[in-house]
């Protein structure tokens, strides 16, 4: 196969051009217009929430979510180390302190170690969880649904409820993932905690080029997020601003693109599921998704004992592949922050390779990629 096969690219074959053209022709291209309203409504309906708030990016959404949950520089926040750095940076935007936690076999935050830390490394007075080491109050948990998988929200919500912790769901990779059994049957990623965030970056399952969305069943949290995302405007006519706000609104032209994308989401998921199963049928050792969920099959993670060799071999064959992220508590800005018994994340960092998973990937390409992987294994 001569052509280059990228890792994850947009699939823009629906009504995107028609809607974007309408936005341009009507000259509603900035941070107001009907497509923003329509896109917010469609996302809210899809994930079974009353309301959604569009924003500039998933990162902006996490920043707004943390502020809506009243996180300040006085607080500490549990975060995973195995995630993209954008999941953690907003904690530092607010001057709050991250505490890095390990992952489980689904690459998501390990609830067993989370519970142990709360029990053995903290004091709980019935209202506040206080870190013995720092003396600071721990206020929240950032839960990341990695690669379209779902964290163990049953266990995590029990811990959060017991210790009076807020849950911010980073569902930026998990739009379309939901529980099909258990306590949260029918609940979508992003809608179980206090507030959730989706991303529409170019490599996500649907895209607006760049953009994000907040959802919550708590209307007050969404009201606060919307207020802060529009420069904290209290009086639009006389420009009264009673708080420091942000220019975090999505544009109408981005929302037009997103509206064309959300119409195709279920088809994208079906294609990604078919390709995921095809890889497995051909003997590729892909990391499984949690059994009690319907995943969106966003990313395919292959387990291998020779990560760097595999990445190099695939790239030389014009197939884009990449490792999982470097653990955040190993990165220069975060190496001095507290971490707790991080072991599984180290293992997965060293043996995972992400392989092409776009929703416009054909069966012929999946077969070709699988063949190249097998050739690498045999060299």
C-alpha positions, 0 to 999 in steps of 0.5 A: 500500500503506497499511501500514508495511513494516519493515526486518527483523522476527521471524517467530514462526509456529512452535512458539515459543508452545508452547515458551515456554508450557511454560517458563512453566508449569514455572516454569523461566524463568531461566538453567537448564532443558531448553530451554537444553540443547536449543537449544545442542544444535540449534545445534551439530548445525546448524553441525556442531560437537560443542558450543555455549554459549548466552549473553545476546547476540552482544556478550556472546559476542564478549566471552567469545570474546576472553577464551577466546582470552586477549586482554588489555590487552597485545594488539592485535586486527585489526578491520574498520571497516565493521561494527556497533560491537558487533564492536569494543567487546568488544576495548576491554572487555578494554583491548586495542587495535583496528587498523582494516582495510578491507573487500573487495567483499563488505563483509568484511575485506580479506585483501590489506590484512591481509597487507600490514599484517602484512608491511610494518607489523610484525615477526614473530619466528616466534612473535609479530607486533609492530606497528612503530608501537606495539611491541605484540603483535598477538594476534587477528583479529575477522572479521565475516561482514557481512549474511550474506555470508562473509569470505574464510576461506581467505586469512584462515586462511593469514595467521592460521596464518603469523603465529600469530594467533587468529581470532574469527568474528563470525558474528552475522549469518550463521547458515545461511551456509556454503561450497559449494566450495573448501577449506572446503566444508561449513563454516558461518560461525563454525566455521572460526576458533578460535571463532565467535559468533551473535546472536539479536537481534530483527532476526536471521534467527532470534531469542530476543528477545536472545541469542547462541551460541558455537561452536568445534571447540576444546572447551577454548575453549568450556569456558572461555567457559561457565565465565566466562559463569556467574560463573566458579563453581568450586564451586556448593555453597560459592560458590567463584570463582577468576576474575572471571566474568560473568552472561552466560547465556541464559534458559530462556524465551529458549532456548524461543523459539529452539528454535521458531525454529531449526526454521524456519531453512531455510524462512526462508532459502528465503523470503529467497532468493526475495525477494532474487532477485525484487528482482534480477529487478525491476532492483534493484541488490543487492550480490551474495553470494560465489559459493562460499557458500550465504548465508543472505540475511539483509540486502539491500544496494542500491547507489545514487548517491543514498543519502540521497535514496533513504532519505528517499524510501523512509521517506516511502513508509512503507518502512523503509530505512537506510544501512550503519554509519558507519565505526567508525574515524570514531566519537568513541571510536575516531578516535585508533586506528590504521587502515590504507588504508581506501578501499573501506569509505568507498565502500560507506558512501556508496552502500549502502542496506539495504531490507526483507528480513524472512522474512515479506515477501511477493512483493506487498510486494517488488514494491511496494518495487521500484516505489517505488525505481524512482520515486525513481531517476526523480525 
